[in-house]
Amino acid sequence: MSTSSSSQSSSNGDPPTAAMIRMSAPHGYYEYLGIAKRPDIDPDEVNKRYRKLSLKHHPDKPGGDSETFKVLGRAKKVLSNPKLRQQYDVLGLDLDDDDEHKLDEAEGEDQPGNQGIVHEVASMALTGILQVGIRTLMMGTISVIIVRYIWTLVPALGFLAFVAFRIYSSSAATSATLALTDFTSPIVLGAGICIMYSSQNQWAYFWVGESAVIGMFVYNSLSTLEATKPLIIGIGVFSALAALWFRGKFWNYIIVISFEAFLAIFVAVAFPIMEMVLEAVVNEKLKKVGEKIRVHHQQLERYYAAKAKADSK
């Protein structure tokens, strides 16, 4: 905010004050508030220095300036907030252009939205793996248990009939046009379950029924996508290949579910480590950039000091 405030003053036609220039310099927040750079800064010390300087720069005071006062407030917030101070120390400059209210929401605390792209990718991947794992478990329950016994088959078919009835009654209550695809899921699942139950000793027919059930599970998982012909063909091929692997075998389902559990654990453990490594690499690069900026700033200060000395002679 310090660098952006200086540029705003210049763009408005008002030259930046000496205080703004000092605070815009590398590590200028520390220098202008007279606080030594260290990891354990006491917020009370920052507030004490801020109150003293705010009396000087308050817009209602003689010689005060609103932009300088705003930058001074930002300096207090950054040096009082451990996370913001750590980010400031990496480069030596405050490049955050957000408004004051973003800090007011969680001053002194980590803000939950700043987790990074790696965290977002990890969350999406973990959610997807867990959803696939749950569907695999459901599919395994159908193939290994439900279709094996009549006392488990009948309740399952009754449940699917109830789902179909609810779909019909909901559409009738809202006077909505009922499409054939609305009944596709319970009908195909019921048909697949019946085929699997009646052909437990006939592998080819059991494979057809299991393919239909797997395909319906996959189709329901991708219900947000448009049901195009390539998508339907892809689901059919995948379902047929998956049924070739599973074949209603308990241990085949256990292997797949175990692999999915391993992936979930790997994502939950590895991605945070990757995020920390990436953050460390980025911070190291920024530190090098900050060093170059500070060296350049010192050279400019020496140049202008020598020029002012030469002009005064």
Salt bridges, closest charged atoms under 4 A:
GLU31 OE2 - ARG22 NH2 2.64
ASP40 OD1 - ARG38 NE 3.78
GLU45 OE1 - ARG38 NH2 2.52
GLU45 OE2 - ARG49 NH2 4.00
ASP60 OD2 - HIS58 ND1 3.73
ASP94 OD2 - ARG74 NE 2.68
ASP96 OD2 - ARG74 NH2 3.28
ASP98 OD1 - ARG74 NH1 3.84
ASP104 OD1 - LYS77 NZ 2.90
GLU107 OE1 - LYS77 NZ 3.87
GLU291 OE2 - ARG294 NH2 2.79
GLU301 OE2 - HIS297 NE2 3.08
